[in-house]
Amino acid sequence: MATDYYELLGVSRTASAEELKRAYRRLARELHPDTNDDPTAEDRFKEVGLAYEVLSDPARRRRYDQLGPEGAARGTGGDPFAGFGRGAGGGFGDIFDTIFGGAGGGGPFGGGRGQSGPPRGADMEMSVQISFEEAVFGVAREVSLRAPVRCGTCEGSGAKPGTSPVTCSECDGAGQVQRVRQSILGQMVTAGPCPRCGGIGQTVPDPCQDCRGEGRRTEERSYTVDIPAGVDQGNTLRLSGRGAAGPRGGPNGDLYVHVGVRPSDRFTRDGLDLVHELHLPMTQAALGVHVPFETLDGEEDLVVPAGTQNGRVFRLRGRGVPRVDGRARGDLLVEVVVDTPADLDRDEEELLRRLAALRGEEVAPADTGLLSRIRSAFK
């Protein structure tokens, strides 16, 4: 179990409650056993949960900052220093020596080494635009970006070919240096990154000329992004290990691809369902019609029965958007919009008036005035 809860969550020791919450949510999504095939993910998921449980509680966080994981696990009552023993002549200085390793203790800094080694590379982001149909059915899209990649000349070590990095003489490879200061409570020991090696634990006496000892160079790289069927506007895909290479052989960060979807001129999306407005003239809605309707999967014969009213919805099952996990697919909803004819000529108007008379429906009288005759002359 990692003893540094802050490092486990990837935050500083001064992180706010909101920063802790964001870090925990991000790691919980990455490590949740239901979405991560790594056999170690479940254990790491539990570690992250415990770290957040402790640091999100102000009282337990204070005890953790003072005493480490063992102190955070204790209840609120009793002596917070119980178990550390006060010998003859012992005082608070001896207690802190025991906690922080001033006398060979096994605290988070005492007698041991902090984590060293090349740091992880930065995460990177980019956007990609796809068509509406590609979002429904999925697509493999080639993307390019400039990013730090491992130097091929030194294979990421940062050292000139034929040479190697050496252990840092200041921190002896620990990557951290300890500083001791006196306080009213005794000796206080703090640790921080080694200023000579930057926390890596090694230095490069003979740097590689191509990367100047960095172990990486910025180059244009292309990747194939497999965008799954069912993605929507604003979805983000994570490509593990496709971000920036870490310095001096450190692991790569991740690449986050934000998906933009161009709108369709025929369909709108409502969750997993597709919606289309089908405009029909009044005659077809009244008498019925067979309409050859083009779906995203091909043409289908849509039967519109006689007497179809405006707003009626026909459902074509399984012709919508697939779930990203592939376990279901939405429907295509065709909503009928009945168009009322306008700008009737004299014969069409007469037919409609005869129909209204046969059905006993009252309509406005015919416009036979001068203005009507003038309009007719210009048709």
Buried (B, 14 or more C-beta within 10 A) or exposed (E): EBBBBBBBBBBEEEBEEEBBBBBBEEBBEBBEBEEBEEEEBBEBBEBBBBBBEBBEEEEBBEBBBEBBBBBBEBEEEEEBBEEBEEEEEEEBBBBBBBBBBBEEBBBBBBEEBBEBBBBBBBBBEBEBEBEBEBBBBBBEBEBEBEBBBBBEBBEBBBBBEEBEBBBBEEBEBBBBBBEEEEEEEBBBBEBEBBEEBBBBBBBBEBBBEBBEBBBBBEBEBEBEBEBBBBBBBEBEBEBEEBBBBBBBBBEBBBBBBBBEBEEBEEBEBEEBBBBBEBEBEEEBBBEEBEBEBEBBEEEBEBEBEEEBEEEBEBEBEEBBBBBBEEEEBBBBBBEBEBEEEEEEEEEEBEEBBEEEEEEEEEEEEEEEEEEEEEEEEEE
